[in-house]
Amino acid sequence: MKKSLRNTLLINIGAFVLVLMLELLGGWMLVDKYDTLYSFYLWGLSFTISIMTVIWINHFILIPYFFDKKKYFLYGFLLIGAIFLGVSIKIYPKFNWIGITKMSSFLIYTTGTGMAAFFLRRSVLMQRQKEEKEKLQKDMELNYLKEQVNPHFLFNALNSIYALSRQRSSETPDVVMQLSDLVRYQLESSKKDTVLLKEELEFIENYLLLEEKRLSKRCVIEFSIDGEVAGLKIAPMLLIPFVENAVKHGAQSTNEQSEITVVAAIKGAVFHFQITNSKPNMNTTLDRKGLGLENVKRRLNLLYPNSHTLEIKDTEKSYYVNLSIDLKHAQ
């Protein structure tokens, strides 16, 4: 509030000084007609006071209390009154029709110019406030979505360890340590807006290795990276929901032999991420619209609104996801 009042005060003081300077410069050719330099300056000051009085009455009283409330007839009537007040300040006590007409025309012109500047500035301020509000809402929603991903991932990872412990697998201690590394990355990356694409893909690879151990020989998992990832960044924990769904709704939902193929390809600054998983024979009507996928779709729309494409194909025997993000354009 204090900052806004200070800015308004400074702007209006600046406007007063500017108008005064323009009036003095505009009338400098007639300075010889005045008895003294002081009387010339006094003439310029009286002109400026009459102009700014009308502009200030219009800006701080008439527009907010009448024009903005759509009381246009009353606004016009009071504006004419304010203009005549400005005329009176300037020509008093020498009232005559020529002086009134000339001064009225001049004040109508300056008031119109002042209104144009006022509405332009207000439009810019409103647009800036709208953008700041939208950014704040976007940041709040992104933080909320990011917080959802973390426990969701941890829950799935703990399920994997529980399954291994029930199998009394000798690899359980190693898997616990592997999970520890995954959770450490998850916690560290959650504090950042972006992470290196290389680190995110390493995280995906380690997660798939963990799942491969749990699923034993029931699932063949292939993971490959094609292209140069150095220097590219991506939003953290953005890809893992697609991978989790491939495991959960593919290999994890059946005892049949299954396959998961994950391909990451970089062409220039465009990142392509493809996942294909086989579907169990008795599970063709599986619903994929869970928390993870809806979350990541919303995050993609917020983070990369004009620089990503997402294609999902659900067939009888497989589920296919193809995501492309222009990381250079997004940054």
Secondary structure by P-SEA (a helix, b strand, c coil): caaaaaaaaaaaaaaaaaaaaaaaaaacccccccccaaaaaaaaaaaaaaaaaaaaaaacccccccccccaaaaaaaaaaaaaaaaaaacccccccaaaaaaaaaaaaaaaaaaaaaaaaaaaaaaaaaaaaaaaaaaaaaaaaaaaaaaaaaaaaaaaaaaaaaaacccaaaaaaaaaaaaaaaaaaaaacccccaaaaaaaaaaaaaaaaaaacccbbbbbbcccccccccccccccaaaaaaaaaaccccccccbbbbbbbbbcccbbbbbbbbbbcccccccccccaaaaaaaaaaaaaccccbbbbbbbcccbbbbbbbbcccccc
